[in-house]
Amino acid sequence: MPVEGSSSQNQDKTMNYAISGVKEHGDLSVNAGAFANNYRNEPDKFNPNAPPYSAAGGSIGVAHAAGHAASLSAQHIPSFGNQVTAAANVNVLATDNHRVDANAFTTHSMPKGPMPAFQTHGGGVDYQFKETLKASATMSHTPMFNQTNYGVSTGVNLHRTPTSSLDFNVGANRTDTQFGRGQWQQNAFFGLKKQF
């Protein structure tokens, strides 16, 4: 099983660490990984009792060559508690030019302190035309808070080489709660990826 590790430094000098591995079995691949975010080697000057990291966890998943996948992940967030998430992706359409995927997840959150555990369920649909155009729509619901989140986005590739790509993305998000319907919040950004 090939194993890969990575690390990156944040502006506040904390570090992010990740390790992952993939094992191929014919049309199936099994992957596993672990991570720790915002790890600090020295105590926080302003909060000496703060934990040495902001989140840590791991995951295991299986993927099929046809585009189907399932995963189970868990993370510990010292300032919040624990979360466990099960997710699945199903490829609905795959041609030379078009790809459509449907996905779903459920997250069980276990906050520390007096707040009871709660669940968040969600799903979405992703569309991609070649490597040029993509679009997605998502929705999630947290029954305990009577909160529903909606999201739509689209992106277009403006330039691509074997080692880099430049994309332009636009989207909008809305949150509805028991107190009323939220407003759509728009966003737009350029994304640049470069392999060295």
GUKOL-410358 format. One record per residue (C-alpha): z, y, x. Coordinates in steps of 0.02 Angstrom, whole numbers, padded with zeros to 5 digits, always signed. Layout:
<sites>
ZYX...
</sites>
This chain:
<sites>
+00000+00000+00000-00055+00164+00083+00087+00291+00080+00063+00478+00093+00191+00614+00118+00182+00802+00106+00293+00953+00131+00276+01139+00098+00385+01289+00128+00428+01418-00006+00449+01605+00023+00638+01586+00021+00625+01458+00164+00669+01310+00052+00559+01156+00066+00466+01044-00055+00446+00861-00009+00341+00725-00090+00294+00546-00051+00173+00435-00146+00085+00268-00133-00055+00178-00224-00092-00009-00235-00261-00066-00299-00280-00226-00404-00463-00242-00455-00493-00114-00594-00308-00069-00598-00210+00041-00481-00021+00057-00476+00053+00218-00407+00229+00273-00368+00302+00432-00301+00458+00534-00270+00490+00719-00241+00622+00849-00202+00591+01034-00235+00671+01188-00158+00775+01087-00035+00883+01194+00080+00962+01140+00244+01099+01270+00236+01213+01322+00091+01156+01466-00019+01239+01625+00047+01256+01697-00128+01311+01534-00211+01395+01415-00086+01425+01283-00221+01241+01277-00273+01157+01106-00254+01041+01088-00103+00886+01066-00213+00818+01127-00381+00744+00962-00442+00716+00785-00380+00639+00633-00459+00515+00493-00457+00377+00411-00556+00280+00251-00575+00114+00230-00662-00037+00121-00689-00217+00176-00709-00376+00084-00758-00548+00120-00685-00608+00160-00862-00496+00314-00863-00344+00248-00957-00171+00276-00883+00015+00262-00922+00166+00326-00826+00354+00337-00829+00445+00474-00735+00623+00537-00716+00698+00691-00637+00869+00766-00605+00886+00955-00619+01059+01004-00557+01064+01164-00659+01010+01074-00818+01033+00885-00820+00913+00736-00826+00744+00706-00903+00642+00548-00931+00459+00558-00983+00336+00424-01040+00153+00476-01044-00015+00397-01081-00197+00448-01065-00346+00366-01152-00526+00399-01105-00623+00421-01268-00795+00462-01197-00869+00447-01024-01054+00479-00987-01145+00553-00838-01118+00728-00907-00972+00722-01028-00792+00661-01025-00662+00669-01163-00481+00613-01141-00335+00608-01262-00156+00609-01197+00020+00600-01266+00196+00609-01198+00377+00603-01250+00521+00675-01150+00705+00632-01173+00815+00773-01105+00998+00744-01068+01079+00913-01030+01245+00921-00944+01388+01001-01038+01414+01006-01226+01231+01013-01279+01172+00848-01355+01019+00754-01292+00853+00801-01371+00671+00747-01370+00506+00836-01350+00344+00751-01405+00169+00812-01374-00013+00776-01346-00181+00851-01307-00367+00831-01288-00466+00870-01131-00655+00894-01117-00758+00908-00958-00944+00940-00933-00996+00874-00762-00886+00966-00636-00937+01134-00708-00847+01166-00873-00681+01106-00944-00580+01141-01100-00414+01079-01169-00299+01095-01318-00116+01044-01318+00031+01041-01437+00215+00992-01415+00363+00991-01532+00552+00990-01503+00635+00939-01667+00811+00992-01618+00757+01172-01594+00622+01165-01728+00503+01232-01596+00317+01198-01579+00209+01253-01432+00020+01269-01439-00100+01295-01296-00288+01311-01273-00382+01340-01112-00554+01333-01035-00620+01348-00859-00785+01359-00768-00827+01316-00589-00908+01464-00503-00938+01388-00331-00914+01217-00253-00939+01143-00080-00881+00974-00011-00719+01057+00049-00688+01201-00071-00705+01260-00251-00684+01423-00346-00642+01418-00532-00612+01547-00668-00490+01498-00807-00437+01580-00970-00312+01521-01098-00185+01564-01230-00014+01498-01280+00092+01517-01437+00269+01464-01482+00328+01444-01661+00514+01428-01700+00624+01421-01854+00633+01611-01843+00447+01637-01863+00274+01615-01794+00244+01677-01618+00102+01782-01551-00038+01712-01444-00010+01756-01261-00173+01764-01164-00195+01730-00979-00337+01725-00854-00344+01683-00670-00456+01628-00527-00416+01466-00435-00469+01431-00256-00451+01260-00176-00486+01229+00007-00470+01069+00108-00434+01084+00293
</sites>
